[in-house]
Amino acid sequence: MEAIAPAYGAATLMIIAALAVALLLVLIMKVKLHAFVALVLVSVVTAVAAGIPVGDVPDALIYGFADTIGSVALLVGFGVMIGRLLEVTGGAQVLADTLINRFGEKRAPLALGVAALLFGFPIFFDAGLMVFLPIILTVARRFGGSLLLYGLPAAGAFAAMHALVPPHPGPVAAAEALDADIGLTLLVGVPVAVLAWYVGVVLVARVLGKRIHVDIPEALFGEINDGRDDVAPGSGAGGTTTTQKAPAFTTVLGLLLLPLVLISFNTVLATLVTAGTIEEGATWSESLMLLGDTTVALLVTTLAAIFVLGRGQRSMADVSTILDKALGPICSIILITGAGGMFGGVLELSGIGEALSTSLSDLGISLILQAFLISTLLRVAQGSATVALTTASGLLAPAAAAASLGDLQLVLLVMAIAAGATVLSHVNDSGFWLVSRFFGMDEKTTLKTWTVMETTLGVSVFVISAAVWAVV
């Protein structure tokens, strides 16, 4: 669905957006209305108030909902299946024990984050978080304390890589729009992402984890496994539970590396096709890219996990029961995440973000600060980091071309746009709801933790980019 011409000026649209967010928070936090119902209700009210024609309101609602849930539902579904099999077979415990033995208790959160940085190179934020979640929870249960100490470094690592580093779609699209070199964007993006992650995520997570206690969820994918199977192998409904030998560390690592390798086919080959290195439409590359599609890669990994972990001492009926139990608890999470995408979609179609960013571009401020502020406004207005990246880079492309910037300056402009697209994750961002629900946090706590951490991450990226900009 195409964006609708704004019915009001930028100031009026901004007021409508602010009132919509305020109404949503009141309904959820004060009235205690269920988040899914509140998001849909406020989306309808906002669409009408923003001047979207009444006949187009249903399509506007479905636009954001379908786009979000179409990808999130599949990724979350396969992710929790893999996670539950890792949990009930002891695979997550094996990996957690190995990390702890190698890095020690005090450095366990840092180890989780470093592992997430490596896995986050080709894997999207939501898919990476789903696969890593049982490992995060296992380590957190082992040592206790606030879940934030263990969850934020890993989640923040996936967020940093997703926003800053090619071949993720946001930075690639921004680099293309600004005519920046993708290879140089990768070379600059990695160290900027790592440094900003450490300053804006790891250090901040330590402070937040000490000040705010978040209980470790006890029934995320089902009941906690204590070394016993959910369903006894071959026992049937009334059988007794037996203990299964935990898988080897190499087996668990191989399963985690499988989606990493498969998704790399898609992301790396897509980048090479875009750069003209590989001919577009080649059968061999298209086939590998299909295997590397995030959904297909997680499907393949789920099948591998069923065969490697589930079939050893279980019947297929028992494995299916385990997977079925894993899917039940996530229905609410998927619907709420989709409704968050609906709200963001309504704000996007109303033209709020574009009206604000167009107004800002005429203020005559420095180009790199302009890039950060425009991207921030787009992020706040419609929620999606990728949309903010692509839209802001398109708006800034003429100015960047007119300024005759060097290669490094163009890349720094991409970094500044990515920084703005990262900050202030809130209720119109599907990632906000994923973190909120899977970390077992209410909306107020999520705003005080996840939103703060995303903001410190984005600000850290901008400060680094602006500092380099000032000396080149």
C-alpha positions as CSV (number, residue, x, y, z in Angstrom):
1,M,0.0,0.0,0.0
2,E,1.4,3.4,-1.0
3,A,1.7,6.3,1.5
4,I,-1.2,8.6,1.6
5,A,-0.7,12.3,1.0
6,P,-0.6,14.0,4.5
7,A,-3.9,15.6,5.4
8,Y,-2.3,18.1,7.8
9,G,0.9,20.0,8.3
10,A,4.0,18.5,10.1
11,A,3.1,20.2,13.4
12,T,-0.4,18.8,13.5
13,L,0.7,15.3,12.5
14,M,3.4,15.4,15.2
15,I,0.7,16.2,17.8
16,I,-1.5,13.4,16.6
17,A,1.5,10.9,16.8
18,A,2.4,12.1,20.3
19,L,-1.2,11.9,21.5
20,A,-1.5,8.4,20.0
21,V,1.6,7.1,21.8
22,A,0.3,8.7,25.1
23,L,-3.1,7.1,24.7
24,L,-1.6,3.8,24.0
25,L,0.6,3.9,27.1
26,V,-2.3,5.0,29.3
27,L,-4.5,2.2,28.0
28,I,-1.8,-0.4,28.6
29,M,-0.1,0.8,31.8
30,K,-2.9,2.6,33.6
31,V,-6.1,1.0,32.4
32,K,-4.4,-2.4,32.1
33,L,-6.0,-3.1,28.7
34,H,-4.4,-6.0,26.9
35,A,-1.6,-4.7,24.7
36,F,-3.0,-6.4,21.5
37,V,-6.4,-4.9,22.0
38,A,-4.9,-1.5,22.9
39,L,-2.6,-1.4,19.8
40,V,-5.4,-2.3,17.4
41,L,-7.7,0.3,19.0
42,V,-5.2,3.1,18.9
43,S,-4.2,2.2,15.4
44,V,-7.8,2.7,14.2
45,V,-8.2,6.0,16.1
46,T,-4.8,7.3,14.8
47,A,-5.6,6.4,11.2
48,V,-8.9,8.3,11.3
49,A,-7.4,11.3,13.2
50,A,-4.4,11.5,10.8
51,G,-6.8,12.0,7.8
52,I,-6.5,8.5,6.2
53,P,-9.8,8.1,4.2
54,V,-12.3,6.0,6.2
55,G,-12.5,3.5,3.3
56,D,-8.8,3.0,3.3
57,V,-8.4,2.5,7.1
58,P,-8.8,-1.3,7.0
59,D,-6.1,-1.6,4.3
60,A,-3.9,0.7,6.3
61,L,-4.3,-1.5,9.4
62,I,-3.6,-4.7,7.5
63,Y,-0.5,-3.1,5.8
64,G,1.6,-2.9,8.9
65,F,0.1,-6.0,10.6
66,A,0.6,-8.3,7.6
67,D,4.1,-7.1,6.8
68,T,5.2,-7.6,10.4
69,I,3.5,-10.8,11.3
70,G,4.2,-12.4,8.0
71,S,7.9,-12.5,8.8
72,V,7.9,-12.5,12.6
73,A,5.4,-15.4,13.0
74,L,7.6,-17.8,10.9
75,L,10.9,-16.7,12.5
76,V,9.6,-16.8,16.0
77,G,7.8,-20.1,15.4
78,F,10.8,-21.9,14.1
79,G,13.1,-20.2,16.6
80,V,11.2,-21.4,19.6
81,M,11.0,-24.9,18.2
82,I,14.8,-24.9,17.9
83,G,15.1,-23.3,21.3
84,R,12.8,-25.8,23.0
85,L,14.7,-28.8,21.5
86,L,18.0,-27.3,22.7
87,E,16.5,-26.8,26.1
88,V,14.8,-30.2,26.8
89,T,17.7,-32.2,25.4
90,G,20.2,-30.3,27.5
91,G,21.9,-28.7,24.5
92,A,21.5,-25.2,25.8
93,Q,23.0,-26.2,29.1
94,V,26.0,-27.8,27.3
95,L,26.7,-24.6,25.4
96,A,26.2,-22.4,28.5
97,D,28.5,-24.6,30.5
98,T,31.2,-24.4,27.8
99,L,30.9,-20.6,27.7
100,I,31.1,-20.3,31.4
101,N,34.1,-22.7,31.7
102,R,36.0,-20.7,29.0
103,F,35.2,-17.2,30.1
104,G,34.2,-17.5,33.8
105,E,31.1,-16.3,35.6
106,K,32.0,-12.6,35.6
107,R,32.6,-12.5,31.9
108,A,29.6,-14.7,31.0
109,P,27.5,-11.7,29.8
110,L,30.4,-10.4,27.7
111,A,30.8,-13.9,26.2
112,L,27.1,-14.1,25.3
113,G,27.4,-10.7,23.6
114,V,30.5,-11.5,21.7
115,A,28.9,-14.7,20.4
116,A,25.8,-12.7,19.4
117,L,28.0,-10.2,17.5
118,L,29.6,-13.1,15.5
119,F,26.2,-14.8,14.8
120,G,24.6,-11.4,14.1
121,F,26.8,-10.8,11.0
122,P,24.3,-12.4,8.6
123,I,21.3,-13.1,10.9
124,F,18.5,-10.7,11.4
125,F,17.8,-9.3,14.9
126,D,14.6,-11.3,15.6
127,A,15.9,-14.6,14.2
128,G,19.2,-14.3,16.1
129,L,17.4,-13.4,19.4
130,M,15.1,-16.4,19.0
131,V,17.9,-18.9,18.5
132,F,20.0,-17.4,21.4
133,L,17.2,-17.0,23.9
134,P,17.5,-20.5,25.5
135,I,21.2,-20.0,25.9
136,I,20.7,-16.6,27.5
137,L,18.1,-18.0,29.9
138,T,20.2,-21.0,30.8
139,V,23.2,-18.9,31.7
140,A,21.0,-16.5,33.7
141,R,19.4,-19.3,35.6
142,R,22.8,-20.7,36.5
143,F,24.0,-17.5,38.1
144,G,20.8,-15.6,39.0
145,G,20.4,-11.9,39.3
146,S,18.6,-9.7,36.8
147,L,18.0,-11.1,33.3
148,L,19.1,-7.7,32.0
149,L,22.7,-8.5,32.8
150,Y,22.7,-11.4,30.3
151,G,19.9,-10.5,27.9
152,L,20.8,-7.0,26.9
153,P,24.4,-7.6,25.8
154,A,23.3,-10.3,23.4
155,A,20.1,-8.6,22.2
156,G,22.0,-5.3,21.8
157,A,24.7,-7.1,19.7
158,F,22.1,-8.4,17.3
159,A,20.6,-4.9,17.1
160,A,24.0,-3.2,16.4
161,M,24.9,-5.7,13.6
162,H,21.5,-5.5,12.1
163,A,21.5,-1.6,11.8
164,L,25.2,-1.0,10.9
165,V,26.8,-3.9,9.1
166,P,26.3,-5.1,5.5
167,P,24.9,-7.4,4.3
168,H,21.9,-6.5,6.4
169,P,19.3,-4.8,4.3
170,G,19.2,-1.4,6.1
171,P,22.8,-0.4,5.7
172,V,23.0,-1.9,2.2
173,A,20.0,0.1,1.1
174,A,21.4,3.3,2.7
175,A,24.8,2.8,1.1
176,E,23.2,2.3,-2.3
177,A,21.0,5.4,-2.0
178,L,24.0,7.5,-1.0
179,D,26.3,5.9,-3.6
180,A,28.6,4.8,-0.8
181,D,31.0,1.8,-1.3
182,I,29.4,-1.3,0.3
183,G,32.8,-2.9,1.0
184,L,34.1,0.2,2.8
185,T,30.7,0.4,4.7
186,L,31.4,-3.1,5.9
187,L,35.0,-2.3,6.9
188,V,33.9,0.8,8.9
189,G,30.6,-0.7,10.2
190,V,32.2,-3.6,12.0
191,P,34.5,-1.7,14.3
192,V,31.9,1.1,14.8
193,A,29.3,-1.5,15.8
194,V,31.7,-3.3,18.2
195,L,32.9,-0.1,19.9
196,A,29.4,1.4,20.1
197,W,28.1,-2.0,21.4
198,Y,30.6,-2.1,24.2
199,V,30.1,1.5,25.3
200,G,26.4,1.8,24.6
201,V,25.2,-1.7,25.5
202,V,27.6,-3.7,27.7
203,L,28.5,-0.9,30.1
204,V,24.9,0.4,30.2
205,A,23.6,-3.2,30.7
206,R,25.7,-3.5,33.8
207,V,24.2,-0.3,35.3
208,L,20.6,-1.3,34.3
209,G,21.1,-4.8,35.6
210,K,22.2,-3.6,39.0
211,R,19.4,-1.0,39.3
212,I,16.5,-2.9,37.8
213,H,15.8,-6.5,38.6
214,V,14.0,-8.5,35.9
215,D,13.0,-12.0,36.9
216,I,14.2,-14.9,34.7
217,P,11.1,-16.3,32.9
218,E,10.4,-19.9,34.1
219,A,8.0,-21.0,31.3
220,L,9.0,-19.3,28.1
221,F,9.1,-22.3,25.8
222,G,7.3,-24.5,28.3
223,E,8.2,-25.8,31.7
224,I,11.9,-25.7,32.7
225,N,13.7,-28.9,31.8
226,D,15.8,-30.3,34.6
227,G,17.5,-33.1,32.7
228,R,14.2,-35.0,32.1
229,D,12.3,-35.2,28.9
230,D,9.0,-33.4,28.3
231,V,7.7,-36.7,27.0
232,A,9.3,-39.9,27.9
233,P,10.8,-41.7,24.9
234,G,8.3,-44.2,23.8
235,S,6.3,-43.9,27.0
236,G,3.0,-42.7,25.7
237,A,0.5,-40.7,27.8
238,G,1.0,-42.7,31.0
239,G,4.7,-43.6,30.7
240,T,7.4,-42.6,33.1
241,T,10.0,-40.0,32.3
242,T,13.6,-41.1,31.6
243,T,16.8,-39.2,31.3
244,Q,18.5,-38.7,27.9
245,K,22.2,-38.1,27.5
246,A,22.9,-34.5,26.6
247,P,24.3,-33.8,23.1
248,A,27.9,-33.0,22.5
249,F,29.1,-29.4,22.4
250,T,30.1,-29.8,18.8
251,T,26.6,-31.0,17.9
252,V,25.0,-28.0,19.5
253,L,27.5,-25.6,18.0
254,G,26.9,-27.2,14.6
255,L,23.2,-26.6,14.8
256,L,23.8,-23.0,15.8
257,L,26.2,-22.5,12.9
258,L,23.8,-24.1,10.4
259,P,21.5,-21.1,10.0
260,L,24.6,-18.8,10.2
261,V,26.1,-20.5,7.1
262,L,22.8,-20.8,5.2
263,I,21.8,-17.2,5.8
264,S,25.2,-16.2,4.7
265,F,24.5,-17.6,1.3
266,N,21.6,-15.2,0.9
267,T,23.1,-12.1,2.4
268,V,26.6,-12.3,0.9
269,L,25.3,-13.4,-2.6
270,A,22.7,-10.7,-2.6
271,T,25.4,-8.1,-1.9
272,L,27.6,-9.5,-4.6
273,V,24.7,-9.4,-7.1
274,T,24.0,-5.8,-6.1
275,A,27.6,-4.9,-6.6
276,G,27.6,-6.6,-10.1
277,T,30.2,-9.2,-9.1
278,I,27.7,-12.1,-9.8
279,E,25.3,-12.1,-12.7
280,E,21.7,-11.5,-11.6
281,G,19.4,-14.4,-12.1
282,A,22.1,-17.1,-12.2
283,T,20.4,-20.5,-11.2
284,W,23.2,-21.6,-8.8
285,S,23.2,-18.3,-6.9
286,E,19.4,-18.1,-6.8
287,S,19.3,-21.7,-5.4
288,L,21.8,-20.9,-2.6
289,M,19.9,-17.6,-1.9
290,L,16.7,-19.6,-1.4
291,L,18.4,-21.9,1.1
292,G,19.7,-18.7,2.8
293,D,16.3,-17.1,3.1
294,T,15.9,-16.6,6.8
295,T,12.6,-18.5,6.9
296,V,13.9,-21.4,4.8
297,A,17.2,-21.5,6.8
298,L,15.4,-21.8,10.1
299,L,13.1,-24.5,8.6
300,V,16.2,-26.5,7.6
301,T,17.7,-25.9,11.0
302,T,14.5,-27.0,12.7
303,L,14.4,-30.2,10.7
304,A,18.1,-30.8,11.5
305,A,17.4,-30.3,15.2
306,I,14.5,-32.7,15.1
307,F,16.7,-35.4,13.5
308,V,19.9,-34.7,15.5
309,L,18.4,-33.9,19.0
310,G,14.9,-35.2,18.9
311,R,15.0,-38.5,17.2
312,G,17.8,-40.1,19.2
313,Q,15.6,-41.6,22.0
314,R,12.2,-40.4,21.0
315,S,9.4,-41.2,18.6
316,M,8.3,-38.6,16.1
317,A,5.0,-38.3,18.0
318,D,6.9,-37.4,21.2
319,V,9.0,-34.8,19.3
320,S,5.8,-33.3,17.8
321,T,4.3,-33.0,21.3
322,I,7.4,-31.1,22.5
323,L,7.2,-28.7,19.6
324,D,3.5,-28.2,20.0
325,K,4.0,-27.2,23.6
326,A,6.6,-24.7,22.6
327,L,4.3,-23.0,20.2
328,G,1.5,-22.4,22.6
329,P,3.1,-19.7,24.8
330,I,4.1,-17.5,21.9
331,C,0.7,-16.9,20.3
332,S,0.2,-13.7,22.4
333,I,3.7,-12.5,21.6
334,I,3.2,-12.9,17.8
335,L,-0.1,-11.1,17.9
336,I,1.2,-8.2,20.0
337,T,4.2,-7.9,17.8
338,G,2.0,-7.8,14.7
339,A,-0.2,-5.2,16.3
340,G,2.9,-3.1,17.0
341,G,3.7,-3.3,13.3
342,M,0.1,-2.2,12.6
343,F,0.5,0.9,14.7
344,G,3.9,1.7,13.0
345,G,2.4,1.1,9.6
346,V,-0.5,3.5,10.2
347,L,2.0,6.2,11.3
348,E,4.1,5.5,8.2
349,L,1.2,5.7,5.8
350,S,-0.1,8.9,7.4
351,G,3.0,10.7,6.3
352,I,4.1,11.8,9.8
353,G,7.7,10.9,9.4
354,E,8.2,12.2,5.9
355,A,6.5,15.5,6.8
356,L,8.8,16.0,9.8
357,S,12.0,15.0,8.0
358,T,11.3,17.2,5.0
359,S,10.8,20.2,7.3
360,L,14.0,19.5,9.1
361,S,16.0,19.2,5.9
362,D,15.5,22.9,5.3
363,L,17.1,24.1,8.6
364,G,20.6,24.4,7.2
365,I,22.4,22.3,9.9
366,S,25.4,20.1,9.2
367,L,24.8,17.1,6.9
368,I,25.9,14.4,9.4
369,L,23.7,15.9,12.2
370,Q,20.9,16.3,9.7
371,A,21.2,12.6,8.8
372,F,21.0,11.6,12.4
373,L,18.0,13.8,13.3
374,I,16.0,12.9,10.2
375,S,16.6,9.2,10.7
376,T,15.7,9.6,14.4
377,L,12.4,11.3,13.5
378,L,11.5,8.6,11.1
379,R,12.4,5.9,13.6
380,V,10.3,7.5,16.3
381,A,7.4,8.1,13.9
382,Q,7.0,4.7,12.4
383,G,9.2,2.2,14.4
384,S,11.1,0.2,11.8
385,A,14.9,0.7,11.8
386,T,15.1,-0.6,8.2
387,V,12.4,1.8,7.0
388,A,14.1,4.7,8.8
389,L,17.4,3.8,7.2
390,T,16.1,3.5,3.6
391,T,13.8,6.5,3.8
392,A,16.3,8.9,5.4
393,S,19.1,7.9,3.0
394,G,16.7,8.6,0.1
395,L,15.8,12.0,1.4
396,L,19.5,12.9,2.0
397,A,20.9,11.5,-1.3
398,P,20.5,14.8,-3.3
399,A,22.2,16.8,-0.6
400,A,25.0,14.2,-0.3
401,A,25.6,14.2,-4.0
402,A,25.7,18.0,-4.2
403,A,28.2,18.1,-1.3
404,S,30.8,16.0,-3.3
405,L,31.6,14.0,-0.3
406,G,34.6,11.5,-0.2
407,D,34.1,7.8,0.2
408,L,34.7,7.7,3.9
409,Q,32.4,10.7,4.5
410,L,29.6,8.9,2.6
411,V,30.1,5.8,4.8
412,L,30.0,8.0,7.9
413,L,26.7,9.4,6.7
414,V,25.4,5.9,6.5
415,M,26.6,5.3,10.1
416,A,24.8,8.5,11.3
417,I,21.6,7.4,9.6
418,A,21.9,4.0,11.2
419,A,22.5,5.6,14.6
420,G,19.2,7.6,14.3
421,A,17.4,4.5,13.1
422,T,18.5,2.7,16.3
423,V,17.5,5.1,19.1
424,L,14.2,5.4,21.0
425,S,12.7,2.0,20.2
426,H,9.2,2.2,21.7
427,V,5.6,0.9,21.3
428,N,5.4,1.2,17.5
429,D,8.5,-1.0,17.0
430,S,8.0,-4.7,16.7
431,G,11.4,-5.3,18.3
432,F,10.2,-3.5,21.4
433,W,7.4,-6.1,21.9
434,L,9.6,-9.1,21.1
435,V,12.1,-8.0,23.8
436,S,9.3,-7.1,26.2
437,R,7.4,-10.3,26.0
438,F,10.4,-12.7,25.7
439,F,12.2,-11.1,28.5
440,G,9.0,-11.1,30.6
441,M,9.0,-7.3,31.1
442,D,6.0,-5.0,31.3
443,E,5.9,-1.9,29.1
444,K,7.2,0.5,31.7
445,T,10.2,-1.7,32.4
446,T,10.9,-2.1,28.7
447,L,10.9,1.6,28.2
448,K,13.3,2.0,31.1
449,T,15.7,-0.7,29.9
450,W,15.4,-1.7,26.2
451,T,14.5,1.8,25.0
452,V,17.3,3.4,27.1
453,M,19.9,0.8,25.8
454,E,18.9,1.2,22.2
455,T,19.2,5.0,22.6
456,T,22.7,4.8,24.2
457,L,23.7,2.4,21.4
458,G,22.5,4.8,18.7
459,V,24.0,7.8,20.4
460,S,27.4,6.0,20.7
461,V,27.3,5.2,17.0
462,F,26.6,8.9,16.1
463,V,29.3,10.2,18.5
464,I,31.9,7.9,16.9
465,S,30.8,8.8,13.4
466,A,30.7,12.5,14.1
467,A,34.2,12.4,15.7
468,V,35.7,10.8,12.6
469,W,33.7,13.1,10.3
470,A,35.3,16.1,12.1
471,V,38.8,15.0,11.3
472,V,38.5,13.7,7.7
